[in-house]
Amino acid sequence: MTDAAKVATTTARIRPDVQAMHAYKVQDAKGMVKLDAMENPYTLAPELQAALGARLGAVALNRYPANRIDDLKQALAQYTGLPDGYGLMLGNGSDELISLLALACYQPGGVVLAPEPGFVMYSLSAQLQRLKFVGVPLTADFALDVPAMLAAIAEHKPIIVYLAYPNNPTANAWSASAMREVIAAAANVGTLVVVDEAYQPFASHTWLDEIKAQPTQNASVLLMRTLSKFGLAGVRIGYLVAPVPLIEQLDKVRPPYNVSVLNAECALFALEHAAVFAEQAHKIRSQRTMLLKKLQMLPGVTPYPSEANMVLVRLAGDADKAGQVFEAMKARGVLVKNVSTMHPLLANCLRLTIGSTDENAQMLSALKASL
């Protein structure tokens, strides 16, 4: 058998639907102003870098993670103000938690449902677990289409409904009344609702307040967060908040030692200096206000309201205006995200991450020149 035939035979063992998929691509940002991935633009001050380095140097890398993971869970519980009767599960970023939810809740013919456009991992995790994914389009202004959501829940009786709050890539937070209607409808058919608060540091409201105020109405709600937008995108820590009996069941499918000792120590250090990261989030929110005002002044650019560390803009022009402007900005050294092909509702849209003052100035200059 030739080498090519051997490779073909080996590849044939991979699931056909996986072979037909496209791998997740990370854009090459070398030498660019990187505003494509909703990262915190600020690094730690030198004295904090030195203190963190000393902490990490003392970590017992020869041992599996153990008690330090429990310390992190306790620190996160305190940081979030965990309600009585609730527990917490850690993941290697929110992505792993989404995959574990699909694994734990799998049922033959099961459905995962979410508004669209939304975070790609909701549908991808469903596909990989052989669950059906049903996307319910948002309205033209990116609000929850409540009648359509209620109809889809009644028809499909999904095992999981995802509600990103705020949403990615549209950056808006849906009305509390719309969220309550969808959560109530899901509870009526025994569906779990995952409220994904990845962008909570930049939002004006958290669903955790709703859970505390109305625990019965939110008994089927799981709250998911990540430290990526907190300022630790490279550390990969996500966490899930839910009633203890539910956490105990979900934790059964979590791989042992899924969070490394280095990641846990970084997260603990960051939580000990939460005020530093809160100030960074404040700067980003201030830059968001400035950026929205300046974008509104650009002819042919329509920015949408944002509760996240990104702004979605729609460009006037021909069918591929967003693609043309994206490439022109890239040629000028600024990398943003072209989301125009993700969903019909995003036609001619770009997603702009909010960076530092200097980065935002460079981005605006590149955008003006590229228009």
Residue pairs with C-beta under 8 A, 6 or more apart in sequence:
1 9
11 19
17 127
18 128
21 127
24 120
26 37
27 36
27 335
29 36
29 335
31 333
32 330
32 333
32 334
32 335
33 333
33 334
33 335
33 355
33 359
33 362
33 363
33 366
34 335
34 353
34 355
35 334
35 335
35 336
35 352
35 353
35 354
35 355
35 359
35 363
36 335
36 336
36 337
36 351
36 353
37 233
37 337
37 353
38 168
38 199
38 228
38 229
38 308
38 309
38 310
38 353
39 228
39 233
39 353
40 229
40 230
40 231
40 233
40 277
40 280
40 284
40 309
41 284
41 354
41 355
41 356
41 359
42 231
42 280
42 283
42 356
43 49
44 52
44 276
45 276
48 273
48 276
51 269
52 266
52 269
55 265
55 269
56 262
56 265
56 266
59 261
59 262
59 265
60 261
61 261
61 262
63 261
64 256
64 257
65 257
65 259
65 260
65 261
65 264
68 261
68 264
68 265
68 268
69 90
69 259
69 264
71 264
71 268
72 90
72 237
72 259
72 264
72 267
72 268
72 271
73 88
73 90
73 239
75 267
75 268
75 271
75 272
76 82
76 88
76 90
76 239
76 267
76 271
77 88
79 271
79 274
80 88
80 208
80 225
80 241
81 208
81 212
82 88
82 241
83 208
83 211
83 212
83 215
85 215
85 243
85 244
86 211
86 241
86 242
86 243
86 244
86 247
87 241
87 242
87 243
87 244
87 246
87 247
87 248
88 239
88 240
88 241
88 247
89 97
89 239
89 240
89 242
89 247
89 250
89 251
89 254
90 237
90 238
90 239
90 254
90 258
90 259
91 97
91 100
91 237
91 238
91 239
91 240
91 254
91 258
91 259
92 236
92 237
92 238
92 258
92 259
92 263
93 226
93 228
93 236
93 237
93 238
94 121
94 196
94 198
94 224
94 225
94 226
94 228
94 238
95 121
95 238
96 238
96 258
97 224
97 238
97 239
97 240
98 121
98 122
98 125
98 194
98 224
99 121
99 125
99 128
99 129
100 250
100 253
100 254
101 125
101 160
101 192
101 194
101 222
101 240
101 250
102 112
102 125
102 126
102 128
102 129
102 131
102 160
103 129
103 253
104 249
104 250
104 252
104 253
105 159
105 160
105 192
106 129
106 130
106 131
106 159
107 159
109 132
110 131
110 132
110 158
110 159
111 131
111 132
111 133
111 134
111 156
111 157
111 158
111 159
112 122
112 123
112 125
112 126
112 131
112 132
112 133
112 134
112 158
112 159
112 160
112 161
112 162
113 133
113 134
113 135
113 136
113 152
113 153
113 156
113 158
113 160
113 161
113 162
113 191
114 122
114 123
114 133
114 134
114 135
114 136
114 161
114 162
114 163
114 164
115 135
115 136
115 137
115 138
115 144
115 145
115 149
115 163
115 164
115 167
116 135
116 136
116 137
116 138
116 343
116 345
117 138
117 169
117 170
117 339
117 342
117 343
117 345
117 346
118 135
118 162
118 164
118 167
118 168
119 162
119 164
119 168
119 196
119 198
120 342
122 133
122 162
123 133
123 135
126 132
126 133
127 133
131 159
132 156
134 152
134 156
134 158
136 145
136 148
136 149
136 152
137 145
137 148
137 343
137 345
138 144
138 145
138 167
138 170
138 345
139 145
140 345
141 304
142 167
142 170
142 172
142 304
142 312
142 345
143 172
143 174
143 175
143 178
144 163
144 174
144 175
144 178
144 179
144 182
146 178
146 181
146 182
149 181
149 182
149 185
150 181
150 182
150 185
152 158
153 161
153 182
153 185
153 186
153 189
153 191
154 185
154 189
157 189
157 190
157 191
158 186
158 191
159 191
159 192
160 191
160 192
160 193
160 194
161 182
161 186
161 191
161 192
161 193
161 194
162 193
162 194
162 196
163 174
163 179
163 182
163 183
163 193
163 194
163 195
163 196
164 196
164 198
165 173
165 174
165 179
165 195
165 196
165 197
165 203
165 207
166 172
166 173
166 199
166 202
166 203
166 306
166 307
166 308
167 173
167 174
168 198
168 199
168 308
168 310
169 310
169 312
169 337
169 339
169 342
169 346
169 349
169 351
170 304
170 312
171 199
171 304
171 305
171 306
171 307
171 308
171 310
171 311
171 312
171 351
172 304
172 305
172 306
172 307
173 203
173 204
173 205
173 307
176 205
176 210
179 195
179 207
179 210
180 210
180 217
182 193
183 193
183 217
183 218
183 220
183 221
184 217
186 192
186 193
186 220
187 193
187 217
187 219
187 220
190 220
191 220
192 220
192 221
192 222
193 220
193 221
193 222
194 221
194 222
194 223
194 224
195 207
195 221
195 222
195 223
195 224
196 224
197 203
197 206
197 207
197 208
197 223
197 224
197 225
198 224
198 225
198 226
198 228
198 229
199 229
199 307
199 308
199 309
199 310
200 206
200 225
200 229
201 229
201 230
201 277
201 278
201 281
201 309
202 229
202 281
202 284
202 285
202 288
202 306
202 307
202 308
202 309
203 307
203 308
204 307
207 218
207 221
207 223
208 223
208 241
210 217
210 218
211 218
211 221
211 223
219 243
221 242
222 240
222 241
222 242
222 246
223 240
223 241
223 242
224 238
224 239
224 240
224 241
225 238
225 239
225 241
226 237
226 238
226 239
227 235
227 237
227 238
227 239
227 267
227 270
228 235
228 236
228 237
228 238
229 308
229 309
230 270
230 277
230 281
231 270
231 277
231 280
231 281
232 266
232 267
232 270
235 263
235 266
235 267
235 270
236 263
237 259
237 263
237 264
237 267
240 247
240 250
242 250
270 277
283 356
284 309
284 354
287 354
287 355
287 356
287 357
287 360
288 306
288 309
288 311
288 354
290 360
291 303
291 311
291 352
291 354
291 360
291 364
292 303
292 305
292 306
292 311
294 364
295 301
295 303
295 311
295 313
295 364
296 303
298 367
298 368
298 371
299 371
300 315
300 316
300 317
300 371
301 313
301 314
301 315
301 316
301 367
301 371
302 313
302 314
302 315
302 316
303 311
303 312
303 313
304 311
304 312
304 313
304 314
306 312
309 353
309 354
310 351
310 352
310 353
310 354
311 351
311 352
311 354
312 339
312 346
312 349
312 350
312 351
312 352
313 349
313 350
313 351
313 352
314 347
314 348
314 349
315 321
315 322
315 325
315 348
315 349
315 350
315 371
316 348
317 324
317 348
319 347
319 348
320 340
320 348
321 348
322 338
322 339
322 340
322 347
322 348
322 349
322 350
323 338
323 340
324 370
325 350
325 367
325 370
325 371
326 336
326 338
326 350
328 366
328 369
328 370
329 335
329 336
329 363
329 366
329 367
329 370
332 365
332 366
332 369
332 370
333 362
333 366
334 362
334 363
334 366
334 367
336 350
336 351
336 352
336 353
336 363
337 350
337 351
337 352
337 353
338 350
339 346
339 349
339 350
339 351
340 346
340 347
340 348
340 349
340 350
352 363
352 367
354 360
355 363
